[in-house]
Amino acid sequence: MSGLSTILIVVGLFLVGGIYSFVKQQMPKSLIVLLSIGAAMCLVAGVVRLEVWN
């Protein structure tokens, strides 16, 4: 597991927590969608960069 994949996964999980918080605060849906796209991209990039697939 490289450092960059760890950072991407941690940032993605941080953004997921932000999504939960924004939903509880009833923020605009467009902001929640934008945040969830960013979180999904970070998590997918982190998982793809893992070195377990080799």
All heavy atoms as TSV, in Angstrom:
chain	resi	resn	atom	element	x	y	z
A	1	MET	N	N	0.852	-1.175	0.000
A	1	MET	CA	C	0.000	0.000	0.000
A	1	MET	C	C	0.893	1.231	0.000
A	1	MET	O	O	1.650	1.462	0.931
A	1	MET	CB	C	-0.888	-0.049	1.235
A	1	MET	CG	C	-1.988	0.931	1.254
A	1	MET	SD	S	-3.032	0.521	2.664
A	1	MET	CE	C	-4.442	1.462	2.321
A	2	SER	N	N	0.805	2.005	-1.040
A	2	SER	CA	C	1.660	3.188	-1.147
A	2	SER	C	C	1.050	4.358	-0.379
A	2	SER	O	O	-0.118	4.344	0.003
A	2	SER	CB	C	1.849	3.557	-2.610
A	2	SER	OG	O	0.652	4.060	-3.137
A	3	GLY	N	N	1.871	5.371	-0.187
A	3	GLY	CA	C	1.420	6.534	0.567
A	3	GLY	C	C	0.322	7.303	-0.131
A	3	GLY	O	O	-0.609	7.796	0.506
A	4	LEU	N	N	0.413	7.406	-1.453
A	4	LEU	CA	C	-0.590	8.171	-2.195
A	4	LEU	C	C	-1.961	7.496	-2.144
A	4	LEU	O	O	-2.983	8.171	-1.989
A	4	LEU	CB	C	-0.152	8.362	-3.646
A	4	LEU	CG	C	-1.082	9.214	-4.506
A	4	LEU	CD1	C	-1.232	10.607	-3.913
A	4	LEU	CD2	C	-0.559	9.290	-5.919
A	5	SER	N	N	-1.979	6.176	-2.246
A	5	SER	CA	C	-3.274	5.487	-2.174
A	5	SER	C	C	-3.891	5.650	-0.792
A	5	SER	O	O	-5.112	5.818	-0.667
A	5	SER	CB	C	-3.117	4.005	-2.527
A	5	SER	OG	O	-2.297	3.358	-1.587
A	6	THR	N	N	-3.064	5.649	0.247
A	6	THR	CA	C	-3.573	5.859	1.601
A	6	THR	C	C	-4.162	7.257	1.747
A	6	THR	O	O	-5.254	7.425	2.316
A	6	THR	CB	C	-2.439	5.673	2.626
A	6	THR	OG1	O	-1.860	4.395	2.449
A	6	THR	CG2	C	-2.948	5.819	4.037
A	7	ILE	N	N	-3.462	8.245	1.214
A	7	ILE	CA	C	-3.948	9.627	1.301
A	7	ILE	C	C	-5.264	9.784	0.540
A	7	ILE	O	O	-6.201	10.425	1.029
A	7	ILE	CB	C	-2.884	10.601	0.771
A	7	ILE	CG1	C	-1.702	10.639	1.733
A	7	ILE	CG2	C	-3.459	11.991	0.562
A	7	ILE	CD1	C	-0.515	11.412	1.232
A	8	LEU	N	N	-5.356	9.188	-0.639
A	8	LEU	CA	C	-6.589	9.296	-1.423
A	8	LEU	C	C	-7.768	8.646	-0.714
A	8	LEU	O	O	-8.883	9.182	-0.713
A	8	LEU	CB	C	-6.386	8.667	-2.803
A	8	LEU	CG	C	-5.566	9.488	-3.793
A	8	LEU	CD1	C	-5.223	8.645	-5.016
A	8	LEU	CD2	C	-6.304	10.742	-4.196
A	9	ILE	N	N	-7.541	7.496	-0.090
A	9	ILE	CA	C	-8.622	6.815	0.621
A	9	ILE	C	C	-9.045	7.621	1.845
A	9	ILE	O	O	-10.241	7.781	2.114
A	9	ILE	CB	C	-8.196	5.384	0.996
A	9	ILE	CG1	C	-8.079	4.538	-0.268
A	9	ILE	CG2	C	-9.188	4.763	1.965
A	9	ILE	CD1	C	-7.493	3.167	-0.053
A	10	VAL	N	N	-8.087	8.180	2.571
A	10	VAL	CA	C	-8.415	8.984	3.751
A	10	VAL	C	C	-9.181	10.245	3.354
A	10	VAL	O	O	-10.178	10.605	3.998
A	10	VAL	CB	C	-7.131	9.321	4.550
A	10	VAL	CG1	C	-7.388	10.385	5.594
A	10	VAL	CG2	C	-6.560	8.071	5.182
A	11	VAL	N	N	-8.755	10.908	2.288
A	11	VAL	CA	C	-9.469	12.102	1.820
A	11	VAL	C	C	-10.877	11.733	1.360
A	11	VAL	O	O	-11.848	12.453	1.641
A	11	VAL	CB	C	-8.680	12.806	0.689
A	11	VAL	CG1	C	-9.517	13.869	0.000
A	11	VAL	CG2	C	-7.411	13.409	1.246
A	12	GLY	N	N	-11.020	10.600	0.685
A	12	GLY	CA	C	-12.347	10.153	0.260
A	12	GLY	C	C	-13.259	9.881	1.441
A	12	GLY	O	O	-14.439	10.272	1.434
A	13	LEU	N	N	-12.737	9.254	2.483
A	13	LEU	CA	C	-13.547	8.997	3.673
A	13	LEU	C	C	-13.891	10.293	4.403
A	13	LEU	O	O	-14.991	10.434	4.954
A	13	LEU	CB	C	-12.814	8.034	4.607
A	13	LEU	CG	C	-12.681	6.605	4.075
A	13	LEU	CD1	C	-11.833	5.776	5.024
A	13	LEU	CD2	C	-14.044	5.975	3.887
A	14	PHE	N	N	-12.962	11.254	4.402
A	14	PHE	CA	C	-13.239	12.564	4.990
A	14	PHE	C	C	-14.386	13.253	4.245
A	14	PHE	O	O	-15.276	13.846	4.860
A	14	PHE	CB	C	-11.975	13.422	4.947
A	14	PHE	CG	C	-12.167	14.813	5.468
A	14	PHE	CD1	C	-12.254	15.042	6.827
A	14	PHE	CD2	C	-12.248	15.883	4.597
A	14	PHE	CE1	C	-12.425	16.329	7.314
A	14	PHE	CE2	C	-12.417	17.163	5.070
A	14	PHE	CZ	C	-12.503	17.387	6.436
A	15	LEU	N	N	-14.373	13.149	2.923
A	15	LEU	CA	C	-15.441	13.758	2.130
A	15	LEU	C	C	-16.778	13.050	2.349
A	15	LEU	O	O	-17.829	13.689	2.328
A	15	LEU	CB	C	-15.063	13.766	0.652
A	15	LEU	CG	C	-13.911	14.697	0.275
A	15	LEU	CD1	C	-13.557	14.523	-1.196
A	15	LEU	CD2	C	-14.255	16.131	0.578
A	16	VAL	N	N	-16.745	11.746	2.581
A	16	VAL	CA	C	-17.983	11.016	2.894
A	16	VAL	C	C	-18.568	11.525	4.207
A	16	VAL	O	O	-19.787	11.682	4.334
A	16	VAL	CB	C	-17.714	9.491	2.939
A	16	VAL	CG1	C	-18.885	8.752	3.541
A	16	VAL	CG2	C	-17.432	8.975	1.536
A	17	GLY	N	N	-17.713	11.798	5.177
A	17	GLY	CA	C	-18.190	12.398	6.420
A	17	GLY	C	C	-18.797	13.766	6.190
A	17	GLY	O	O	-19.790	14.146	6.828
A	18	GLY	N	N	-18.214	14.530	5.272
A	18	GLY	CA	C	-18.772	15.829	4.917
A	18	GLY	C	C	-20.137	15.701	4.257
A	18	GLY	O	O	-21.028	16.522	4.493
A	19	ILE	N	N	-20.302	14.671	3.442
A	19	ILE	CA	C	-21.603	14.429	2.807
A	19	ILE	C	C	-22.657	14.172	3.867
A	19	ILE	O	O	-23.755	14.734	3.839
A	19	ILE	CB	C	-21.516	13.241	1.824
A	19	ILE	CG1	C	-20.622	13.596	0.652
A	19	ILE	CG2	C	-22.901	12.840	1.339
A	19	ILE	CD1	C	-20.248	12.400	-0.193
A	20	TYR	N	N	-22.315	13.331	4.845
A	20	TYR	CA	C	-23.251	13.025	5.934
A	20	TYR	C	C	-23.626	14.296	6.696
A	20	TYR	O	O	-24.792	14.533	7.005
A	20	TYR	CB	C	-22.624	11.982	6.868
A	20	TYR	CG	C	-23.466	11.663	8.074
A	20	TYR	CD1	C	-24.625	10.911	7.948
A	20	TYR	CD2	C	-23.102	12.129	9.335
A	20	TYR	CE1	C	-25.405	10.627	9.046
A	20	TYR	CE2	C	-23.871	11.851	10.442
A	20	TYR	CZ	C	-25.020	11.097	10.300
A	20	TYR	OH	O	-25.792	10.818	11.393
A	21	SER	N	N	-22.627	15.121	6.964
A	21	SER	CA	C	-22.866	16.358	7.686
A	21	SER	C	C	-23.735	17.319	6.870
A	21	SER	O	O	-24.653	17.954	7.412
A	21	SER	CB	C	-21.532	17.021	8.020
A	21	SER	OG	O	-21.722	18.297	8.558
A	22	PHE	N	N	-23.459	17.434	5.586
A	22	PHE	CA	C	-24.239	18.339	4.737
A	22	PHE	C	C	-25.681	17.877	4.599
A	22	PHE	O	O	-26.580	18.701	4.518
A	22	PHE	CB	C	-23.588	18.466	3.364
A	22	PHE	CG	C	-22.417	19.412	3.330
A	22	PHE	CD1	C	-21.819	19.858	4.486
A	22	PHE	CD2	C	-21.910	19.849	2.123
A	22	PHE	CE1	C	-20.738	20.719	4.458
A	22	PHE	CE2	C	-20.838	20.722	2.079
A	22	PHE	CZ	C	-20.250	21.162	3.243
A	23	VAL	N	N	-25.903	16.567	4.560
A	23	VAL	CA	C	-27.269	16.053	4.474
A	23	VAL	C	C	-28.024	16.386	5.759
A	23	VAL	O	O	-29.194	16.787	5.718
A	23	VAL	CB	C	-27.263	14.529	4.202
A	23	VAL	CG1	C	-28.642	13.930	4.399
A	23	VAL	CG2	C	-26.772	14.254	2.793
A	24	LYS	N	N	-27.364	16.239	6.911
A	24	LYS	CA	C	-28.018	16.556	8.180
A	24	LYS	C	C	-28.332	18.047	8.296
A	24	LYS	O	O	-29.326	18.420	8.917
A	24	LYS	CB	C	-27.140	16.129	9.356
A	24	LYS	CG	C	-27.173	14.633	9.598
A	24	LYS	CD	C	-26.403	14.275	10.848
A	24	LYS	CE	C	-27.145	14.794	12.052
A	24	LYS	NZ	N	-26.574	14.326	13.320
A	25	GLN	N	N	-27.505	18.902	7.707
A	25	GLN	CA	C	-27.731	20.339	7.760
A	25	GLN	C	C	-28.676	20.821	6.660
A	25	GLN	O	O	-28.948	22.023	6.566
A	25	GLN	CB	C	-26.408	21.092	7.622
A	25	GLN	CG	C	-25.450	20.872	8.749
A	25	GLN	CD	C	-24.141	21.609	8.522
A	25	GLN	OE1	O	-24.101	22.639	7.853
A	25	GLN	NE2	N	-23.072	21.073	9.067
A	26	GLN	N	N	-29.138	19.924	5.825
A	26	GLN	CA	C	-30.050	20.213	4.713
A	26	GLN	C	C	-29.468	21.277	3.777
A	26	GLN	O	O	-30.116	22.251	3.411
A	26	GLN	CB	C	-31.411	20.644	5.234
A	26	GLN	CG	C	-32.095	19.555	6.031
A	26	GLN	CD	C	-33.393	20.006	6.639
A	26	GLN	OE1	O	-33.693	21.186	6.690
A	26	GLN	NE2	N	-34.167	19.043	7.103
A	27	MET	N	N	-28.220	21.050	3.388
A	27	MET	CA	C	-27.550	21.933	2.431
A	27	MET	C	C	-28.133	21.672	1.030
A	27	MET	O	O	-28.835	20.678	0.828
A	27	MET	CB	C	-26.050	21.664	2.432
A	27	MET	CG	C	-25.374	21.934	3.755
A	27	MET	SD	S	-25.354	23.646	4.211
A	27	MET	CE	C	-23.884	24.169	3.386
A	28	PRO	N	N	-27.836	22.531	0.065
A	28	PRO	CA	C	-28.369	22.332	-1.298
A	28	PRO	C	C	-27.919	20.998	-1.902
A	28	PRO	O	O	-26.794	20.541	-1.690
A	28	PRO	CB	C	-27.769	23.499	-2.089
A	28	PRO	CG	C	-27.422	24.521	-1.067
A	28	PRO	CD	C	-27.094	23.783	0.186
A	29	LYS	N	N	-28.829	20.379	-2.633
A	29	LYS	CA	C	-28.552	19.059	-3.214
A	29	LYS	C	C	-27.409	19.099	-4.214
A	29	LYS	O	O	-26.650	18.142	-4.327
A	29	LYS	CB	C	-29.816	18.513	-3.907
A	29	LYS	CG	C	-30.971	18.283	-2.972
A	29	LYS	CD	C	-30.716	17.122	-2.061
A	29	LYS	CE	C	-31.911	16.919	-1.155
A	29	LYS	NZ	N	-31.610	16.042	-0.053
A	30	SER	N	N	-27.255	20.194	-4.934
A	30	SER	CA	C	-26.179	20.271	-5.922
A	30	SER	C	C	-24.814	20.221	-5.243
A	30	SER	O	O	-23.874	19.616	-5.762
A	30	SER	CB	C	-26.313	21.540	-6.756
A	30	SER	OG	O	-26.263	22.681	-5.909
A	31	LEU	N	N	-24.695	20.830	-4.078
A	31	LEU	CA	C	-23.448	20.799	-3.322
A	31	LEU	C	C	-23.151	19.388	-2.822
A	31	LEU	O	O	-22.012	18.924	-2.868
A	31	LEU	CB	C	-23.526	21.780	-2.152
A	31	LEU	CG	C	-22.273	21.973	-1.327
A	31	LEU	CD1	C	-21.162	22.549	-2.209
A	31	LEU	CD2	C	-22.552	22.899	-0.171
A	32	ILE	N	N	-24.187	18.688	-2.381
A	32	ILE	CA	C	-24.021	17.306	-1.907
A	32	ILE	C	C	-23.614	16.394	-3.058
A	32	ILE	O	O	-22.743	15.528	-2.907
A	32	ILE	CB	C	-25.319	16.825	-1.224
A	32	ILE	CG1	C	-25.571	17.654	0.036
A	32	ILE	CG2	C	-25.253	15.349	-0.900
A	32	ILE	CD1	C	-26.907	17.424	0.679
A	33	VAL	N	N	-24.210	16.592	-4.230
A	33	VAL	CA	C	-23.859	15.783	-5.395
A	33	VAL	C	C	-22.407	16.032	-5.808
A	33	VAL	O	O	-21.655	15.095	-6.097
A	33	VAL	CB	C	-24.828	16.076	-6.572
A	33	VAL	CG1	C	-24.317	15.490	-7.869
A	33	VAL	CG2	C	-26.215	15.538	-6.253
A	34	LEU	N	N	-21.998	17.287	-5.799
A	34	LEU	CA	C	-20.624	17.629	-6.153
A	34	LEU	C	C	-19.632	17.012	-5.171
A	34	LEU	O	O	-18.604	16.449	-5.576
A	34	LEU	CB	C	-20.464	19.148	-6.190
A	34	LEU	CG	C	-19.118	19.692	-6.644
A	34	LEU	CD1	C	-18.890	19.306	-8.099
A	34	LEU	CD2	C	-19.084	21.185	-6.480
A	35	LEU	N	N	-19.949	17.069	-3.900
A	35	LEU	CA	C	-19.090	16.488	-2.878
A	35	LEU	C	C	-19.037	14.969	-3.000
A	35	LEU	O	O	-17.983	14.364	-2.838
A	35	LEU	CB	C	-19.591	16.896	-1.493
A	35	LEU	CG	C	-18.674	16.673	-0.310
A	35	LEU	CD1	C	-17.390	17.457	-0.500
A	35	LEU	CD2	C	-19.360	17.098	0.968
A	36	SER	N	N	-20.156	14.344	-3.325
A	36	SER	CA	C	-20.160	12.884	-3.454
A	36	SER	C	C	-19.399	12.425	-4.694
A	36	SER	O	O	-18.765	11.370	-4.672
A	36	SER	CB	C	-21.585	12.338	-3.451
A	36	SER	OG	O	-22.392	13.041	-4.327
A	37	ILE	N	N	-19.412	13.221	-5.754
A	37	ILE	CA	C	-18.612	12.874	-6.931
A	37	ILE	C	C	-17.127	12.932	-6.589
A	37	ILE	O	O	-16.353	12.040	-6.941
A	37	ILE	CB	C	-18.956	13.813	-8.110
A	37	ILE	CG1	C	-20.347	13.509	-8.640
A	37	ILE	CG2	C	-17.927	13.698	-9.221
A	37	ILE	CD1	C	-20.863	14.511	-9.651
A	38	GLY	N	N	-16.720	13.972	-5.867
A	38	GLY	CA	C	-15.328	14.083	-5.443
A	38	GLY	C	C	-14.916	12.948	-4.518
A	38	GLY	O	O	-13.814	12.400	-4.635
A	39	ALA	N	N	-15.789	12.588	-3.586
A	39	ALA	CA	C	-15.485	11.494	-2.665
A	39	ALA	C	C	-15.359	10.173	-3.414
A	39	ALA	O	O	-14.435	9.390	-3.155
A	39	ALA	CB	C	-16.572	11.388	-1.597
A	40	ALA	N	N	-16.257	9.936	-4.347
A	40	ALA	CA	C	-16.202	8.695	-5.115
A	40	ALA	C	C	-14.931	8.627	-5.953
A	40	ALA	O	O	-14.283	7.568	-6.034
A	40	ALA	CB	C	-17.440	8.585	-6.013
A	41	MET	N	N	-14.545	9.751	-6.560
A	41	MET	CA	C	-13.325	9.752	-7.367
A	41	MET	C	C	-12.092	9.500	-6.508
A	41	MET	O	O	-11.197	8.743	-6.902
A	41	MET	CB	C	-13.190	11.073	-8.122
A	41	MET	CG	C	-14.168	11.186	-9.258
A	41	MET	SD	S	-14.116	12.650	-10.308
A	41	MET	CE	C	-12.833	13.654	-9.725
A	42	CYS	N	N	-12.032	10.093	-5.318
A	42	CYS	CA	C	-10.891	9.863	-4.423
A	42	CYS	C	C	-10.829	8.405	-3.981
A	42	CYS	O	O	-9.756	7.794	-3.977
A	42	CYS	CB	C	-10.988	10.763	-3.201
A	42	CYS	SG	S	-10.438	12.435	-3.482
A	43	LEU	N	N	-11.969	7.840	-3.594
A	43	LEU	CA	C	-11.973	6.459	-3.126
A	43	LEU	C	C	-11.611	5.485	-4.247
A	43	LEU	O	O	-10.821	4.563	-4.043
A	43	LEU	CB	C	-13.345	6.111	-2.536
A	43	LEU	CG	C	-13.638	6.737	-1.177
A	43	LEU	CD1	C	-15.079	6.486	-0.779
A	43	LEU	CD2	C	-12.688	6.216	-0.126
A	44	VAL	N	N	-12.166	5.705	-5.423
A	44	VAL	CA	C	-11.862	4.815	-6.550
A	44	VAL	C	C	-10.389	4.920	-6.940
A	44	VAL	O	O	-9.717	3.912	-7.172
A	44	VAL	CB	C	-12.789	5.120	-7.748
A	44	VAL	CG1	C	-12.308	4.443	-9.008
A	44	VAL	CG2	C	-14.209	4.688	-7.429
A	45	ALA	N	N	-9.864	6.141	-6.978
A	45	ALA	CA	C	-8.450	6.318	-7.331
A	45	ALA	C	C	-7.546	5.669	-6.293
A	45	ALA	O	O	-6.533	5.047	-6.635
A	45	ALA	CB	C	-8.120	7.798	-7.454
A	46	GLY	N	N	-7.902	5.783	-5.018
A	46	GLY	CA	C	-7.106	5.160	-3.967
A	46	GLY	C	C	-7.124	3.650	-4.045
A	46	GLY	O	O	-6.099	2.988	-3.870
A	47	VAL	N	N	-8.288	3.080	-4.326
A	47	VAL	CA	C	-8.400	1.619	-4.420
A	47	VAL	C	C	-7.685	1.095	-5.660
A	47	VAL	O	O	-7.011	0.066	-5.613
A	47	VAL	CB	C	-9.883	1.199	-4.403
A	47	VAL	CG1	C	-10.055	-0.259	-4.766
A	47	VAL	CG2	C	-10.491	1.477	-3.032
A	48	VAL	N	N	-7.789	1.821	-6.767
A	48	VAL	CA	C	-7.136	1.391	-7.995
A	48	VAL	C	C	-5.612	1.428	-7.847
A	48	VAL	O	O	-4.901	0.579	-8.379
A	48	VAL	CB	C	-7.614	2.258	-9.184
A	48	VAL	CG1	C	-6.738	2.060	-10.398
A	48	VAL	CG2	C	-9.053	1.928	-9.519
A	49	ARG	N	N	-5.097	2.405	-7.085
A	49	ARG	CA	C	-3.651	2.529	-6.904
A	49	ARG	C	C	-3.079	1.533	-5.902
A	49	ARG	O	O	-1.871	1.478	-5.727
A	49	ARG	CB	C	-3.289	3.945	-6.452
A	49	ARG	CG	C	-3.413	4.961	-7.556
A	49	ARG	CD	C	-2.746	6.249	-7.189
A	49	ARG	NE	N	-1.380	6.070	-6.721
A	49	ARG	CZ	C	-0.297	6.118	-7.501
A	49	ARG	NH1	N	-0.453	6.325	-8.792
A	49	ARG	NH2	N	0.900	5.970	-6.999
A	50	LEU	N	N	-3.921	0.781	-5.214
A	50	LEU	CA	C	-3.423	-0.203	-4.278
A	50	LEU	C	C	-2.549	-1.215	-4.997
A	50	LEU	O	O	-2.815	-1.566	-6.155
A	50	LEU	CB	C	-4.578	-0.937	-3.581
A	50	LEU	CG	C	-5.321	-0.155	-2.510
A	50	LEU	CD1	C	-6.492	-0.976	-2.010
A	50	LEU	CD2	C	-4.414	0.189	-1.349
A	51	GLU	N	N	-1.551	-1.705	-4.329
A	51	GLU	CA	C	-0.618	-2.622	-4.967
A	51	GLU	C	C	-0.983	-4.082	-4.754
A	51	GLU	O	O	-0.171	-4.964	-4.995
A	51	GLU	CB	C	0.797	-2.331	-4.446
A	51	GLU	CG	C	1.271	-0.951	-4.836
A	51	GLU	CD	C	2.569	-0.574	-4.178
A	51	GLU	OE1	O	3.087	-1.380	-3.374
A	51	GLU	OE2	O	3.067	0.533	-4.457
A	52	VAL	N	N	-2.187	-4.345	-4.285
A	52	VAL	CA	C	-2.610	-5.726	-4.068
A	52	VAL	C	C	-3.071	-6.391	-5.361
A	52	VAL	O	O	-3.219	-7.602	-5.396
A	52	VAL	CB	C	-3.773	-5.800	-3.066
A	52	VAL	CG1	C	-3.415	-6.497	-1.805
A	52	VAL	CG2	C	-4.369	-4.462	-2.792
A	53	TRP	N	N	-3.301	-5.605	-6.386
A	53	TRP	CA	C	-3.844	-6.168	-7.630
A	53	TRP	C	C	-2.771	-6.876	-8.459
A	53	TRP	O	O	-3.081	-7.588	-9.392
A	53	TRP	CB	C	-4.484	-5.073	-8.465
A	53	TRP	CG	C	-5.466	-4.234	-7.692
A	53	TRP	CD1	C	-5.356	-2.905	-7.429
A	53	TRP	CD2	C	-6.669	-4.672	-7.068
A	53	TRP	NE1	N	-6.425	-2.498	-6.682
A	53	TRP	CE2	C	-7.245	-3.552	-6.440
A	53	TRP	CE3	C	-7.317	-5.895	-6.969
A	53	TRP	CZ2	C	-8.443	-3.616	-5.732
A	53	TRP	CZ3	C	-8.505	-5.961	-6.247
A	53	TRP	CH2	C	-9.049	-4.841	-5.658
A	54	ASN	N	N	-1.509	-6.679	-8.164
A	54	ASN	CA	C	-0.438	-7.296	-8.966
A	54	ASN	C	C	-0.188	-8.726	-8.546
A	54	ASN	O	O	-0.187	-9.116	-7.466
A	54	ASN	CB	C	0.854	-6.493	-8.828
A	54	ASN	CG	C	0.705	-5.128	-9.483
A	54	ASN	OD1	O	-0.113	-4.962	-10.369
A	54	ASN	ND2	N	1.468	-4.168	-9.016
